[in-house]
Protein backbone atom coordinates (compact mmCIF):
# COMPACT_ATOMS: atom_id res chain seq x y z
CA UNK A 1 0.00 0.00 0.00
CA UNK A 2 2.73 2.40 0.97
CA UNK A 3 4.59 1.47 -2.21
CA UNK A 4 1.50 2.25 -4.30
CA UNK A 5 1.15 5.67 -2.66
CA UNK A 6 4.80 6.44 -3.31
CA UNK A 7 4.35 5.42 -6.95
CA UNK A 8 1.26 7.67 -7.28
CA UNK A 9 3.10 10.66 -5.77
CA UNK A 10 5.98 10.03 -8.20
CA UNK A 11 3.62 9.88 -11.19
CA UNK A 12 1.80 13.03 -10.11
CA UNK A 13 5.10 14.80 -9.66
CA UNK A 14 6.19 13.75 -13.14
CA UNK A 15 2.92 14.97 -14.65
CA UNK A 16 3.26 18.28 -12.85
CA UNK A 17 6.80 18.66 -14.12
CA UNK A 18 5.64 17.88 -17.68
CA UNK A 19 2.81 20.38 -17.39
CA UNK A 20 5.21 23.05 -16.18
CA UNK A 21 7.60 22.31 -19.02
CA UNK A 22 4.76 22.46 -21.57
CA UNK A 23 3.60 25.78 -20.17
CA UNK A 24 7.10 27.20 -20.48
CA UNK A 25 7.33 25.90 -24.06
CA UNK A 26 3.99 27.48 -24.91
CA UNK A 27 5.20 30.81 -23.54
CA UNK A 28 8.48 30.65 -25.45
CA UNK A 29 8.39 32.54 -28.78
CA UNK A 30 8.25 30.48 -31.95
CA UNK A 31 11.11 31.33 -34.30
CA UNK A 32 11.20 31.74 -38.08
CA UNK A 33 14.40 31.33 -40.09
CA UNK A 34 14.91 34.02 -42.73
CA UNK A 35 17.56 34.44 -45.42
CA UNK A 36 17.65 38.11 -46.35
CA UNK A 37 19.22 40.26 -49.02
CA UNK A 38 22.77 41.52 -49.45
CA UNK A 39 24.76 42.24 -46.29
CA UNK A 40 25.97 45.71 -45.46
CA UNK A 41 23.44 47.69 -47.52
CA UNK A 42 20.63 49.81 -46.14
CA UNK A 43 17.87 47.52 -47.43
CA UNK A 44 19.10 44.88 -45.00
CA UNK A 45 20.43 47.04 -42.16
CA UNK A 46 17.59 49.57 -41.92
CA UNK A 47 14.62 47.47 -43.01
CA UNK A 48 14.87 43.68 -43.36
CA UNK A 49 16.86 42.95 -40.21
CA UNK A 50 14.86 45.22 -37.84
CA UNK A 51 11.54 43.92 -39.19
CA UNK A 52 12.37 40.30 -38.46
CA UNK A 53 14.36 40.72 -35.25
CA UNK A 54 12.29 43.46 -33.59
CA UNK A 55 9.00 44.34 -35.32
CA UNK A 56 7.69 40.78 -35.67
CA UNK A 57 8.12 40.08 -31.96
CA UNK A 58 6.41 43.36 -31.06
CA UNK A 59 3.47 42.77 -33.40
CA UNK A 60 2.89 39.25 -32.07
CA UNK A 61 3.29 40.23 -28.41
CA UNK A 62 6.34 38.01 -28.12
CA UNK A 63 4.73 34.87 -29.55
CA UNK A 64 6.89 34.86 -32.68
CA UNK A 65 10.44 35.96 -33.39
CA UNK A 66 12.88 35.41 -36.23
CA UNK A 67 16.55 35.11 -36.98
CA UNK A 68 17.82 36.52 -40.27
CA UNK A 69 21.10 36.21 -42.12
CA UNK A 70 22.09 37.88 -45.44
CA UNK A 71 22.32 35.32 -48.23
CA UNK A 72 25.86 36.37 -49.15
CA UNK A 73 26.99 35.56 -45.60
CA UNK A 74 25.04 32.33 -45.36
CA UNK A 75 27.20 30.34 -47.76
CA UNK A 76 24.47 30.45 -50.40
CA UNK A 77 25.02 31.25 -54.06
CA UNK A 78 22.36 33.55 -55.44
CA UNK A 79 21.72 31.18 -58.34
CA UNK A 80 20.73 28.44 -55.87
CA UNK A 81 18.18 30.38 -53.83
CA UNK A 82 15.01 29.33 -55.67
CA UNK A 83 15.98 25.66 -55.56
CA UNK A 84 16.80 25.83 -51.84
CA UNK A 85 13.46 27.51 -51.16
CA UNK A 86 11.63 24.96 -53.29
CA UNK A 87 12.95 22.01 -51.27
CA UNK A 88 12.48 23.83 -47.97
CA UNK A 89 16.15 24.08 -47.00
CA UNK A 90 15.53 27.83 -46.96
CA UNK A 91 11.97 28.22 -45.62
CA UNK A 92 11.87 32.00 -46.15
CA UNK A 93 14.32 33.60 -48.58
CA UNK A 94 15.27 36.63 -50.63
CA UNK A 95 16.33 35.96 -54.23
CA UNK A 96 17.83 38.44 -56.69
CA UNK A 97 15.99 38.13 -59.99
CA UNK A 98 19.14 38.66 -62.05
CA UNK A 99 20.88 35.71 -60.38
CA UNK A 100 17.83 33.46 -60.19
CA UNK A 101 17.24 34.05 -63.89
CA UNK A 102 20.19 31.80 -64.69
CA UNK A 103 17.85 28.86 -64.01
CA UNK A 104 14.49 30.59 -64.55
CA UNK A 105 14.86 33.32 -67.24
CA UNK A 106 11.14 34.14 -67.20
CA UNK A 107 11.35 35.90 -63.84
CA UNK A 108 14.04 38.36 -65.04
CA UNK A 109 11.66 40.30 -67.30
CA UNK A 110 10.73 43.27 -65.06
CA UNK A 111 14.40 44.21 -64.43
CA UNK A 112 15.99 43.71 -67.84
CA UNK A 113 18.83 46.13 -68.56
CA UNK A 114 17.61 49.26 -70.33
CA UNK A 115 13.92 48.72 -69.56
CA UNK A 116 13.45 51.05 -66.57
CA UNK A 117 15.49 54.28 -66.75
CA UNK A 118 13.74 55.68 -63.67
CA UNK A 119 11.85 54.35 -60.67
CA UNK A 120 8.43 55.44 -61.96
CA UNK A 121 8.89 53.20 -65.01
CA UNK A 122 10.17 50.42 -62.74
CA UNK A 123 6.99 50.58 -60.64
CA UNK A 124 4.83 50.22 -63.75
CA UNK A 125 6.87 47.27 -65.02
CA UNK A 126 6.65 45.43 -61.69
CA UNK A 127 2.92 46.08 -61.36
CA UNK A 128 2.30 44.71 -64.86
CA UNK A 129 4.40 41.59 -64.31
CA UNK A 130 3.69 40.77 -60.68
CA UNK A 131 0.71 38.42 -61.22
CA UNK A 132 2.72 36.31 -63.68
CA UNK A 133 5.76 36.40 -61.38
CA UNK A 134 3.68 35.11 -58.46
CA UNK A 135 2.10 32.39 -60.63
CA UNK A 136 5.48 31.25 -61.97
CA UNK A 137 7.02 31.01 -58.51
CA UNK A 138 3.98 29.17 -57.14
CA UNK A 139 3.48 26.66 -59.95
CA UNK A 140 7.05 25.97 -61.04
CA UNK A 141 8.91 26.33 -57.76
CA UNK A 142 6.42 25.88 -54.93
CA UNK A 143 7.18 29.36 -53.57
CA UNK A 144 4.65 31.85 -52.20
CA UNK A 145 5.57 35.39 -53.30
CA UNK A 146 5.31 37.71 -50.29
CA UNK A 147 7.16 40.87 -51.39
CA UNK A 148 9.20 42.43 -54.19
CA UNK A 149 12.18 44.55 -53.14
CA UNK A 150 14.40 46.85 -55.16
CA UNK A 151 17.91 48.13 -54.70
CA UNK A 152 18.89 51.65 -55.84
CA UNK A 153 19.54 52.42 -59.50
CA UNK A 154 22.52 50.62 -61.03
CA UNK A 155 24.43 53.23 -63.03
CA UNK A 156 27.70 53.75 -64.91
CA UNK A 157 30.88 54.97 -63.18
CA UNK A 158 33.76 55.62 -65.62
CA UNK A 159 37.43 56.53 -65.21
CA UNK A 160 37.59 58.69 -68.34
CA UNK A 161 35.33 61.41 -69.67
CA UNK A 162 32.42 60.58 -71.97
CA UNK A 163 29.53 62.62 -73.30
CA UNK A 164 26.88 59.95 -73.65
CA UNK A 165 26.18 56.28 -74.22
CA UNK A 166 27.58 56.38 -77.76
CA UNK A 167 31.05 57.17 -76.38
CA UNK A 168 31.28 53.89 -74.41
CA UNK A 169 32.11 51.72 -77.44
CA UNK A 170 35.29 49.73 -76.88
CA UNK A 171 35.45 50.26 -73.11
CA UNK A 172 35.64 47.36 -70.67
CA UNK A 173 32.67 47.62 -68.31
CA UNK A 174 31.98 45.67 -65.13
CA UNK A 175 28.60 43.91 -65.20
CA UNK A 176 26.80 41.67 -62.73
CA UNK A 177 24.28 39.76 -64.86
CA UNK A 178 23.59 38.51 -68.40
CA UNK A 179 21.04 41.28 -69.16
CA UNK A 180 23.61 43.95 -68.18
CA UNK A 181 26.12 42.20 -70.43
CA UNK A 182 23.58 42.24 -73.26
CA UNK A 183 23.20 46.02 -73.04
CA UNK A 184 26.94 46.64 -72.75
CA UNK A 185 27.64 44.49 -75.82
CA UNK A 186 24.88 46.30 -77.72
CA UNK A 187 26.68 49.57 -76.92
CA UNK A 188 29.81 48.17 -78.57
CA UNK A 189 31.61 47.83 -75.23
CA UNK A 190 33.11 44.76 -73.56
CA UNK A 191 31.24 43.30 -70.56
CA UNK A 192 33.36 41.89 -67.72
CA UNK A 193 31.45 39.93 -65.07
CA UNK A 194 32.81 40.77 -61.61
CA UNK A 195 31.25 40.32 -58.17
CA UNK A 196 30.50 43.38 -56.06
CA UNK A 197 33.44 42.71 -53.75
CA UNK A 198 35.86 42.81 -56.68
CA UNK A 199 34.82 46.11 -58.24
CA UNK A 200 37.34 48.39 -56.53
CA UNK A 201 40.37 46.22 -57.25
CA UNK A 202 39.31 45.77 -60.86
CA UNK A 203 38.94 49.51 -61.40
CA UNK A 204 42.14 50.31 -59.52
CA UNK A 205 44.19 47.74 -61.43
CA UNK A 206 42.83 48.85 -64.79
CA UNK A 207 41.00 45.61 -65.57
CA UNK A 208 37.88 47.66 -66.39
CA UNK A 209 37.33 51.22 -67.57
CA UNK A 210 33.83 51.57 -66.11
CA UNK A 211 31.62 49.78 -63.60
CA UNK A 212 27.87 49.38 -63.27
CA UNK A 213 26.74 49.47 -59.64
CA UNK A 214 24.42 51.36 -57.31
CA UNK A 215 24.81 55.10 -56.89
CA UNK A 216 25.28 54.91 -53.11
CA UNK A 217 26.99 51.53 -52.95
CA UNK A 218 29.54 52.87 -55.44
CA UNK A 219 30.11 55.81 -53.12
CA UNK A 220 30.41 53.52 -50.09
CA UNK A 221 33.22 51.48 -51.66
CA UNK A 222 35.05 54.61 -52.88
CA UNK A 223 34.36 54.60 -56.62
CA UNK A 224 33.98 58.38 -56.49
CA UNK A 225 37.72 58.50 -55.78
CA UNK A 226 38.67 56.10 -58.58
CA UNK A 227 36.36 57.28 -61.37
CA UNK A 228 35.59 60.73 -62.77
CA UNK A 229 32.26 60.55 -64.62
CA UNK A 230 28.85 59.12 -63.70
CA UNK A 231 25.79 58.61 -65.90
CA UNK A 232 22.56 58.64 -63.83
CA UNK A 233 20.31 56.73 -66.23
CA UNK A 234 19.49 53.43 -64.54
CA UNK A 235 20.86 50.43 -66.40
CA UNK A 236 18.62 48.37 -64.12
CA UNK A 237 17.75 48.26 -60.41
CA UNK A 238 18.42 44.93 -58.79
CA UNK A 239 14.95 43.56 -58.09
CA UNK A 240 14.59 40.78 -55.54
CA UNK A 241 11.68 38.62 -54.44
CA UNK A 242 10.96 37.60 -50.88
CA UNK A 243 9.03 34.38 -50.61
CA UNK A 244 8.31 31.26 -48.59
CA UNK A 245 8.31 27.56 -49.29
CA UNK A 246 4.59 26.88 -49.80
CA UNK A 247 4.46 23.91 -47.44
CA UNK A 248 6.12 25.94 -44.69
CA UNK A 249 3.84 28.88 -45.42
CA UNK A 250 0.72 26.73 -45.29
CA UNK A 251 1.77 25.21 -41.96
CA UNK A 252 1.95 28.58 -40.21
CA UNK A 253 -0.99 29.58 -38.00
CA UNK A 254 -3.62 31.48 -39.98
CA UNK A 255 -3.28 34.56 -37.77
CA UNK A 256 0.48 34.75 -38.45
CA UNK A 257 -0.04 34.44 -42.21
CA UNK A 258 -2.62 37.22 -42.04
CA UNK A 259 -0.26 39.43 -40.06
CA UNK A 260 2.61 38.90 -42.51
CA UNK A 261 0.35 39.52 -45.50
CA UNK A 262 -0.58 42.83 -43.88
CA UNK A 263 2.89 43.90 -42.71
CA UNK A 264 5.21 42.73 -45.50
CA UNK A 265 3.70 45.16 -48.05
CA UNK A 266 4.62 47.93 -45.61
CA UNK A 267 8.18 46.63 -45.47
CA UNK A 268 8.21 46.52 -49.26
CA UNK A 269 7.05 50.13 -49.50
CA UNK A 270 9.72 51.26 -47.03
CA UNK A 271 12.45 49.52 -49.03
CA UNK A 272 11.28 51.10 -52.28
CA UNK A 273 11.21 54.54 -50.67
CA UNK A 274 14.72 53.97 -49.31
CA UNK A 275 15.96 52.90 -52.75
CA UNK A 276 14.50 55.98 -54.41
CA UNK A 277 15.99 58.27 -51.76
CA UNK A 278 19.35 56.52 -51.86
CA UNK A 279 19.52 56.70 -55.66
CA UNK A 280 19.28 60.49 -55.49
CA UNK A 281 21.56 60.90 -52.50
CA UNK A 282 24.19 58.60 -53.97
CA UNK A 283 24.31 60.75 -57.09
CA UNK A 284 24.52 63.90 -54.94
CA UNK A 285 27.38 62.48 -52.87
CA UNK A 286 29.40 61.32 -55.85
CA UNK A 287 29.14 64.74 -57.50
CA UNK A 288 29.53 66.74 -54.28
CA UNK A 289 26.04 68.28 -54.45
CA UNK A 290 24.17 69.65 -51.43
CA UNK A 291 21.82 66.67 -51.15
CA UNK A 292 24.59 64.48 -49.70
CA UNK A 293 24.06 63.79 -45.99
CA UNK A 294 25.22 60.25 -45.24
CA UNK A 295 27.83 59.52 -47.91
CA UNK A 296 31.24 60.87 -48.85
CA UNK A 297 31.37 63.93 -51.06
CA UNK A 298 33.13 63.43 -54.35
CA UNK A 299 33.81 65.63 -57.37
CA UNK A 300 32.52 63.44 -60.16
CA UNK A 301 31.07 64.91 -63.35
CA UNK A 302 27.43 64.00 -63.97
CA UNK A 303 26.87 63.07 -67.61
CA UNK A 304 23.25 64.07 -68.00
CA UNK A 305 21.23 61.75 -70.28
CA UNK A 306 20.50 63.35 -73.63
CA UNK A 307 17.67 62.79 -76.06
CA UNK A 308 20.11 60.66 -78.08
CA UNK A 309 20.81 58.55 -74.98
CA UNK A 310 17.11 57.95 -74.41
CA UNK A 311 16.55 57.02 -78.05
CA UNK A 312 19.55 54.68 -78.02
CA UNK A 313 18.41 53.03 -74.77
CA UNK A 314 14.99 52.31 -76.19
CA UNK A 315 16.36 51.00 -79.49
CA UNK A 316 18.92 48.74 -77.86
CA UNK A 317 16.42 47.42 -75.38
CA UNK A 318 13.68 46.62 -77.88
CA UNK A 319 16.26 45.05 -80.20
CA UNK A 320 19.24 43.06 -78.87
CA UNK A 321 18.49 43.10 -75.12
CA UNK A 322 14.90 41.90 -75.39
CA UNK A 323 15.84 39.53 -78.21
CA UNK A 324 18.58 37.81 -76.22
CA UNK A 325 16.31 37.45 -73.20
CA UNK A 326 13.70 35.80 -75.43
CA UNK A 327 16.33 33.35 -76.69
CA UNK A 328 17.30 32.39 -73.14
CA UNK A 329 13.70 32.26 -71.97
CA UNK A 330 12.27 30.02 -74.67
CA UNK A 331 8.76 29.05 -75.73
CA UNK A 332 5.88 31.15 -74.51
CA UNK A 333 8.00 34.03 -73.25
CA UNK A 334 7.18 36.42 -76.08
CA UNK A 335 3.47 35.97 -75.40
CA UNK A 336 4.05 36.40 -71.65
CA UNK A 337 5.94 39.62 -72.30
CA UNK A 338 3.35 41.05 -74.70
CA UNK A 339 0.49 40.35 -72.29
CA UNK A 340 2.21 42.10 -69.36
CA UNK A 341 5.09 44.57 -69.67
CA UNK A 342 4.75 44.82 -73.42
CA UNK A 343 1.13 45.91 -73.15
CA UNK A 344 2.04 48.46 -70.48
CA UNK A 345 5.18 49.87 -72.14
CA UNK A 346 4.27 49.62 -75.80
CA UNK A 347 7.42 47.57 -76.47
CA UNK A 348 6.25 44.35 -78.09
CA UNK A 349 8.22 41.16 -78.60
CA UNK A 350 8.07 39.27 -81.91
CA UNK A 351 6.08 36.05 -81.51
CA UNK A 352 7.70 33.04 -83.22
CA UNK A 353 5.63 31.51 -86.03
KOLBAMI-601323 format. One record per residue (C-alpha): x negated, y negated, z; residue in one letter. Coordinates in steps of 0.05 Angstrom, whole numbers, plus 32768, in hexadecimal, padded with zeros to 4 digits. Each point is the difference from the previous one (the first is absolute). Example, Ala and Ser with C-alpha at 12.3 -4.5 7.8 and 13.67 -1.06 7.14 Angstrom:
BEGIN
7F0A805A809CA/7FE57FBB7FF3S/
END
This chain:
BEGIN
800080008000X/7FC97FD08013X/7FDB80137FC1X/803E7FF07FD6X/80077FBC8021X/7FB77FF07FF3X/800980157FB7X/803E7FD37FF9X/7FDB7FC4801FX/7FC6800C7FCFX/803080037FC4X/80247FC18016X/7FBE7FDD8009X/7FEA80157FBAX/80427FE87FE2X/7FF97FBD8024X/7FB97FF97FE7X/8017800F7FB8X/80397FCE8006X/7FD07FCB8018X/7FD0800F7FC8X/80397FFD7FCDX/80177FBD801CX/7FBA7FE47FF9X/7FFB801A7FB9X/80437FE07FEFX/7FE87FBE801BX/7FBE80037FDAX/80027FDA7FBDX/800380297FC1X/7FC77FEF7FD1X/7FFE7FF87FB4X/7FC080087FD8X/7FF67FCB7FCBX/7FCB7FF77FCBX/7FFE7FB77FEDX/7FE17FD57FCBX/7FB97FE77FF7X/7FD87FF1803FX/7FE87FBB8011X/80327FD87FD7X/80387FD6801BX/8038802E7FE6X/7FE780348031X/7FE57FD58039X/80397FCE8005X/803C802A7FEAX/7FFB804B7FF9X/7FD8800F803FX/80287FD3802FX/8042801A7FE5X/7FF08048800FX/7FD87FF88040X/80297FC98021X/80427FEE7FDEX/801A80477FF9X/7FF8800E804AX/80227FBF8012X/803B800C7FD1X/800B8046801BX/7FF87FEC8049X/7FC3802D8006X/8020803F7FE3X/7FD580007FC1X/7FB97FEA7FF2X/7FCF800B7FC7X/7FB780067FF1X/7FE77FE47FBFX/7FBE80067FDBX/7FEC7FDE7FBDX/7FFC80347FC8X/7FB97FEB7FEEX/7FE980108047X/802780408005X/7FD580287FD0X/80377FFE7FCBX/7FF57FF07FB7X/80357FD27FE4X/800D802F7FC6X/801380378032X/80337FD98028X/804080157FDCX/7FEC804A8002X/7FF07FFC804AX/80437FDF800EX/802480337FD5X/7FE6803B8029X/80097FDB8042X/7FB77FFB8013X/800C7FB58001X/80487FF9801BX/80027FB47FF5X/7FCF7FE07FCFX/7FED7FC37FD7X/7FEA800E7FB8X/7FE27FCE7FCFX/802580067FBEX/7FC17FF67FD7X/7FDD803B8021X/803D802D8004X/800C7FF47FB6X/7FC5802D7FF0X/802F803B800EX/80437FDD7FF5X/7FF97FCA7FCAX/804A7FEF8001X/7FFC7FDD8043X/7FCA7FCF7FE8X/80307FD97FD3X/80127FC5802DX/7FB77FED800CX/7FE0800A7FBCX/7FC77FCF7FF2X/80197FC27FDCX/804A800B8010X/80097FD1803CX/7FD77FBF7FFCX/80237FE4803EX/8026801B803CX/80447FEA7FE6X/7FF7802D7FC3X/7FE78038802DX/803F7FFC802AX/802B80087FC2X/7FD8803B7FE7X/800480248042X/804B7FF38007X/800C801C7FBAX/7FD6803E800BX/800E80118048X/803C802F7FF6X/7FD8802A7FCEX/7FC37FFE802EX/8029801A803BX/802080367FD4X/7FBC80177FE6X/7FE280058045X/803C8025801BX/800A80327FC8X/7FB9800E7FEAX/7FDB7FF88042X/803280098038X/7FF07FBB801CX/80337FCE801BX/7FEE7FB97FEAX/80057FD2803CX/7FDB7FC17FEAX/7FD77FE07FC8X/7FC47FD68015X/7FD47FD27FD8X/7FBA7FE68009X/7FEC7FBA7FE9X/7FF37FF17FB7X/7FC580247FE1X/7FD97FCB7FD8X/7FBF7FF67FDBX/7FC07FE88022X/7FC77FF37FD0X/7FB67FED8008X/7FFD7FD57FC1X/802D7FCA7FE6X/803B80107FD2X/80397FD87FE5X/803580357FF9X/800E80497FF5X/7FE47FFE7FB9X/7FBB7FF1801BX/7FFB80418028X/7FF0802C7FC3X/7FC08027800BX/7FFD7FF6804CX/7FFC803A8031X/803C7FFB802FX/800D8027803FX/804480237FFFX/8024802D8031X/803280267FD6X/800E80197FB9X/80337FC87FF1X/7FCD7FCB8013X/7FCE80237FD3X/80327FFF7FC8X/80087FB58004X/7FB57FF38006X/7FF2802B7FC3X/80377FDC7FDAX/7FDC7FBF8010X/7FC2801C7FDFX/7FDC80068042X/7FE2803E8022X/8025801D803CX/7FD6801C8039X/802680278035X/7FE57FF08045X/801F80098045X/800F7FC2802AX/7FC5800E802EX/7FD07FFE7FC5X/80157FBE7FE1X/7FCD7FD28022X/7FC4802C7FF2X/801580097FB8X/80077FB57FF5X/7FC07FF08026X/7FD780337FD9X/801B7FEA7FBDX/802580417FF1X/803E7FD77FEFX/800B7FB97FE9X/80467FF9801DX/802D80238032X/804B80088007X/80167FFF8048X/802F7FDA802FX/7FF87FB58008X/7FF68004804CX/7FDE80438003X/7FCD7FE67FCEX/7FF57FC5802FX/7FFA802E803CX/7FC880287FE1X/7FDB7FC27FE7X/800E80007FB6X/80077FB48002X/7FB67FFE800EX/7FED80307FC8X/802E7FE87FC9X/800F7FBB7FE4X/804380047FDBX/8044801D8012X/803D800A7FD4X/80417FFF8029X/802D80267FD0X/801080428022X/7FE5803C7FDBX/802D802A802EX/80118002804AX/7FF380428020X/8045801C800EX/800780378033X/803A802C8016X/800F80148047X/802680408006X/800F803F8028X/8000804A7FF2X/804A800D7FF6X/8003803C802FX/7FDF7FD78037X/802D7FC57FF2X/803F802B8002X/7FEB801F8043X/7FFC7FBC8023X/803B7FEC802CX/80347FDA7FD8X/7FFA7FC3802DX/7FB47FFC7FF2X/800B80067FB5X/80337FC98003X/7FD17FD38028X/7FC7800B7FCFX/802D7FF47FC4X/80137FBD8020X/7FBA7FEB8018X/7FD280177FC8X/801E7FD07FCDX/7FEE7FC88031X/7FB8801A8003X/800080037FB4X/80177FB77FFBX/7FCB7FEA8031X/7FC980237FD8X/80177FE07FBFX/80027FBB8021X/7FBA800C801BX/7FE780157FBBX/801D7FC27FDFX/7FE27FD38035X/7FBD80237FFEX/7FFD7FFC7FB4X/80047FB48003X/7FD37FF8803CX/7FCB802E7FE3X/7FFE7FD57FC1X/7FFC7FC1802BX/7FC6801C802AX/7FD880187FC4X/80057FBB7FDFX/7FF87FD88040X/80467FE17FFDX/80267FE5803CX/802F803C8006X/7FC8802B801DX/800B800E804AX/7FE98047800FX/7FCB800F7FCBX/7FBC7FE57FEDX/7FFE7FC27FD4X/7FDC800A7FBEX/7FF37FD47FC4X/801A802C7FC8X/801D7FE37FC0X/804880127FF4X/800C80137FB7X/80487FEC7FF8X/8028802E7FD2X/800F7FE07FBDX/8039800B7FD0X/7FCF802B7FD7X/7FF2802A803EX/804A800C800CX/800B80137FB7X/7FC4802E8001X/801780218041X/8044800F7FE3X/7FE5801A7FBEX/7FCD802D8021X/8032801B8031X/803680107FCEX/7FCD801F7FD2X/7FC48028801BX/800F7FFF804BX/804880187FFAX/7FED802F7FC8X/7FC980238028X/802E8007803CX/803480217FD3X/7FCB80317FE7X/7FED80138047X/804880038018X/801D802D7FCAX/804680137FEAX/80397FD68019X/7FD67FC68019X/80107FD17FC7X/804B8009800EX/7FF47FF7804BX/7FDA7FC07FF3X/80347FE37FD0X/8039800E8030X/7FDE7FDD803BX/7FC67FCF7FFAX/80077FFB7FB5X/80487FEA8005X/7FEE7FCD8035X/7FC17FE47FDFX/801380057FB7X/7FC180297FF3X/801780407FDFX/7FD980407FF6X/800380267FBEX/802780408008X/7FE0803C7FDEX/8029801F7FC7X/
END
